[in-house]
């Protein structure tokens, strides 16, 4: 089982209100893969340990799409029910310094 960081959406994963995540890269993820959600798994300082968020998740589906293809329904599945797609895209652009047309991997998962 590999780790998957949810640093920006820790609360949503703990509450199990998030069942979709978007990742740049992560082309290796495929249905049936199992991951352990963690707060952070890269950039840990010496002595820091990974903090698990609940139990494992299983990938249900994956697909590549432009970042700006996100819908209101997917904002809800991402754990942001009050957000519209424009706000979600703006958050991603600010955090990752990406372009709205950039391809992103949409990963749907379920909690085990």
Secondary structure, 3 states (H helix, E strand, C coil): CEEEECHHHHHHHHCCCCCEEEECCCCCCCCCCEEEEECCCCCCCCCCCCCEEEEEEEEEEEEEEEHHHCCHHHHHHCCCCCCCHHHHHHHHHHHHCCCCCCEEEEEEEEEC
